[in-house]
């Protein structure tokens, strides 16, 4: 089985081509360029360099979020288009799942974090149980203080990964008891990790339809209330 996977949920554009258990190729660009400009370019380049025609691809995988609303829409629209034109299935996978999957061998809690602005993050908690990635906390948006309390209460060692690490590293260092940080090359979403998860779903027929939408996690209640108060204050000034 040949699978093409893409992620555009953050500043990173990443595209991978997998054949069964092998990674045929992967392009990852962590640079501020518009996904709408480079995503199809990288897909075409990867297929050409791997000597694979689009007709040979058996399925497609895309990140469904959380992440940048615009980036998620671009990625999903691109993969839906390829799926529809080729009449091949596609699967959408959580960005957090892909981050955690890159660290599946870690013996403890895997905690991917993506910046959700101010002092909050998109996150989920995972563990390797008998060689399988198991989610022990569903994808959600949490304030950093909430996340630290949850992890300290569990009392296990934890590894952080994701683009939220660089921004919140100082807080995590001071407020989480037993932690470590993933190496830089595993702290960004890799399309190959996404593709591995998606391939398993395609094999079992757990595929998406054209009505599938990106995963838009709501902001924390405190943040929404703050925005409402600011909006009301601005209205009163008018």
C-alpha positions as CSV (number, residue, x, y, z in Angstrom):
1,X,0.0,0.0,0.0
2,X,1.3,3.5,-0.9
3,X,0.0,6.4,1.1
4,X,0.6,10.2,0.7
5,X,0.4,12.2,3.8
6,X,0.5,16.0,4.4
7,X,0.4,18.4,7.4
8,X,-0.1,22.1,7.2
9,X,-1.6,22.8,10.7
10,X,1.3,25.0,11.8
11,X,4.1,27.0,10.2
12,X,5.6,23.7,9.1
13,X,4.7,22.2,5.7
14,X,5.5,18.5,5.7
15,X,4.7,15.9,3.0
16,X,5.6,12.2,3.0
17,X,5.2,9.1,0.8
18,X,5.0,5.7,2.5
19,X,4.9,2.2,1.0
20,X,3.9,-0.4,3.6
21,X,6.4,0.0,6.5
22,X,8.9,2.0,4.5
23,X,9.2,5.8,4.2
24,X,9.9,6.4,0.5
25,X,10.5,10.1,1.0
26,X,9.6,13.1,3.1
27,X,9.9,16.9,2.7
28,X,9.6,19.2,5.8
29,X,9.9,22.9,5.5
30,X,9.8,24.9,8.8
31,X,9.8,28.3,7.3
32,X,7.2,31.1,7.0
33,X,5.8,30.5,3.6
34,X,2.2,30.2,2.6
35,X,0.9,26.6,2.5
36,X,-1.4,27.6,-0.4
37,X,1.7,28.4,-2.5
38,X,4.0,25.5,-1.7
39,X,1.9,22.5,-0.6
40,X,1.0,21.2,-4.1
41,X,4.5,22.1,-5.3
42,X,6.0,19.8,-2.6
43,X,3.5,17.0,-3.3
44,X,4.4,17.0,-7.0
45,X,8.1,17.2,-6.2
46,X,8.0,14.3,-3.8
47,X,6.0,12.1,-6.2
48,X,8.5,12.8,-9.0
49,X,11.6,12.2,-6.9
50,X,10.2,8.9,-5.6
51,X,9.2,7.8,-9.1
52,X,5.6,7.4,-8.1
53,X,2.6,8.4,-10.2
54,X,-0.4,9.9,-8.4
55,X,-2.5,7.0,-9.8
56,X,-0.3,4.5,-7.8
57,X,-1.2,6.1,-4.5
58,X,-3.8,4.0,-2.6
59,X,-4.8,6.5,0.0
60,X,-4.2,9.9,1.4
61,X,-3.7,11.2,5.0
62,X,-4.1,14.8,6.3
63,X,-3.8,16.5,9.6
64,X,-7.2,17.6,10.9
65,X,-5.9,19.8,13.7
66,X,-5.8,21.4,16.1
67,X,-3.7,24.2,14.6
68,X,-4.0,27.2,12.3
69,X,-7.5,27.4,11.0
70,X,-6.3,28.6,7.6
71,X,-3.5,26.0,7.3
72,X,-6.0,23.2,8.3
73,X,-8.5,24.2,5.6
74,X,-5.8,24.4,2.9
75,X,-4.4,20.9,3.8
76,X,-7.8,19.3,4.0
77,X,-9.1,20.9,0.8
78,X,-6.0,19.7,-1.0
79,X,-6.3,16.1,0.1
80,X,-10.0,16.0,-0.4
81,X,-9.4,17.2,-4.0
82,X,-6.8,14.5,-4.6
83,X,-9.1,11.9,-3.1
84,X,-12.0,12.9,-5.1
85,X,-10.1,13.1,-8.4
86,X,-8.4,9.7,-7.9
87,X,-11.4,8.0,-6.3
88,X,-9.1,6.9,-3.5
89,X,-9.9,7.1,0.3
90,X,-8.5,9.6,2.7
91,X,-8.1,9.8,6.5
92,X,-7.7,12.8,8.8
93,X,-5.6,12.4,11.9
94,X,-5.1,14.7,14.9
95,X,-1.9,16.8,14.8
96,X,-1.4,15.9,18.4
97,X,-1.6,12.2,17.6
98,X,1.1,12.6,15.0
99,X,3.4,14.4,17.4
100,X,2.9,11.7,20.1
101,X,3.4,8.9,17.6
102,X,7.0,10.1,16.9
103,X,7.8,9.5,20.6
104,X,5.9,6.2,21.1
105,X,9.0,4.5,22.6
106,X,9.0,6.9,25.5
107,X,8.3,5.1,28.9
108,X,6.0,7.6,30.5
109,X,3.4,10.2,29.5
110,X,3.8,11.8,26.1
111,X,2.5,15.4,26.1
112,X,2.3,17.2,22.8
113,X,1.5,20.9,23.1
114,X,0.6,23.4,20.4
115,X,0.3,27.1,21.1
116,X,-3.3,28.3,21.6
117,X,-2.3,31.9,22.3
118,X,-1.9,33.7,25.6
119,X,-1.1,31.2,28.4
120,X,-3.0,28.2,26.9
121,X,-2.2,25.2,24.7
122,X,-3.9,22.5,22.6
123,X,-2.8,19.2,24.2
124,X,-3.6,15.6,24.8
125,X,-1.9,12.9,26.9
126,X,-0.6,9.6,25.6
127,X,1.1,6.4,26.7
128,X,2.8,3.5,25.1
129,X,0.8,0.5,26.3
130,X,2.0,-2.9,24.9
131,X,3.5,-1.2,21.9
132,X,0.4,0.8,21.0
133,X,-0.2,4.6,21.3
134,X,-3.1,5.0,23.8
135,X,-4.7,8.3,24.5
136,X,-5.3,8.9,28.2
137,X,-6.5,12.5,27.8
138,X,-8.5,13.6,24.8
139,X,-7.4,16.5,22.6
140,X,-8.4,19.7,24.4
141,X,-7.4,23.3,25.1
142,X,-6.0,24.0,28.6
143,X,-4.4,26.8,30.5
144,X,-0.8,26.0,31.3
145,X,-1.6,26.0,35.1
146,X,-4.3,23.4,34.5
147,X,-2.0,21.2,32.5
148,X,0.8,21.4,35.1
149,X,-1.7,20.4,37.8
150,X,-2.9,17.4,35.8
151,X,0.6,16.2,35.1
152,X,1.9,16.7,38.7
153,X,-1.2,14.9,40.0
154,X,-0.4,11.8,37.8
155,X,3.1,11.7,39.3
156,X,4.7,10.1,36.2
157,X,7.6,11.2,34.1
158,X,6.5,13.2,31.1
159,X,8.0,14.3,27.8
160,X,6.9,17.5,26.0
161,X,6.9,18.0,22.3
162,X,5.3,20.4,19.8
163,X,5.6,24.0,18.8
164,X,4.3,25.2,22.2
165,X,7.5,24.0,23.9
166,X,9.7,26.9,22.8
167,X,7.2,29.5,23.9
168,X,6.3,27.9,27.3
169,X,9.6,26.1,28.2
170,X,10.3,28.4,31.1
171,X,6.9,27.8,32.7
172,X,7.0,24.1,32.2
173,X,10.5,23.9,33.7
174,X,9.4,25.7,36.8
175,X,6.0,24.1,37.3
176,X,6.1,20.5,36.2
177,X,7.9,18.0,38.5
178,X,9.3,15.2,36.4
179,X,9.8,16.3,32.8
180,X,12.0,16.2,29.8
181,X,11.8,17.8,26.3
182,X,11.8,16.0,23.0
183,X,14.8,16.6,20.7
184,X,14.2,19.4,18.2
185,X,13.8,17.1,15.2
186,X,10.8,15.4,16.9
187,X,9.2,18.6,18.2
188,X,7.6,19.3,14.8
189,X,4.9,17.3,13.1
190,X,6.3,14.8,10.6
191,X,4.1,13.8,7.7
192,X,5.7,10.3,8.0
193,X,4.3,9.9,11.6
194,X,0.9,11.1,10.4
195,X,1.1,8.7,7.5
196,X,1.8,5.7,9.7
197,X,-1.3,6.3,11.8
198,X,-3.4,7.0,8.7
199,X,-2.3,3.9,6.8
200,X,-3.6,1.7,9.6
201,X,-7.0,3.3,9.4
202,X,-7.1,3.0,5.6
203,X,-6.3,-0.7,5.9
204,X,-9.2,-1.3,8.3
205,X,-11.6,0.9,6.3
206,X,-11.8,3.7,8.9
207,X,-11.8,6.4,6.3
208,X,-13.3,9.9,6.1
209,X,-16.0,11.2,3.8
210,X,-16.2,14.6,2.0
211,X,-18.2,16.1,4.9
212,X,-15.3,15.7,7.3
213,X,-14.2,19.0,8.8
214,X,-11.0,20.2,10.6
215,X,-10.8,19.8,14.4
216,X,-11.5,23.2,15.8
217,X,-11.0,23.0,19.5
218,X,-12.7,25.7,21.5
219,X,-10.7,28.1,23.4
220,X,-10.6,27.8,27.2
221,X,-13.7,29.2,29.0
222,X,-11.6,31.8,30.8
223,X,-10.1,33.1,27.5
224,X,-13.6,33.3,25.9
225,X,-14.9,35.2,28.9
226,X,-12.0,37.6,28.7
227,X,-12.6,38.3,25.0
228,X,-16.3,38.9,25.7
229,X,-15.4,41.4,28.5
230,X,-13.0,43.2,26.2
231,X,-15.5,43.3,23.4
232,X,-18.2,44.8,25.7
233,X,-15.7,47.3,27.0
234,X,-14.9,48.4,23.4
235,X,-18.6,48.7,22.6
236,X,-19.1,50.9,25.6
237,X,-16.4,53.3,24.4
238,X,-18.2,53.7,21.0
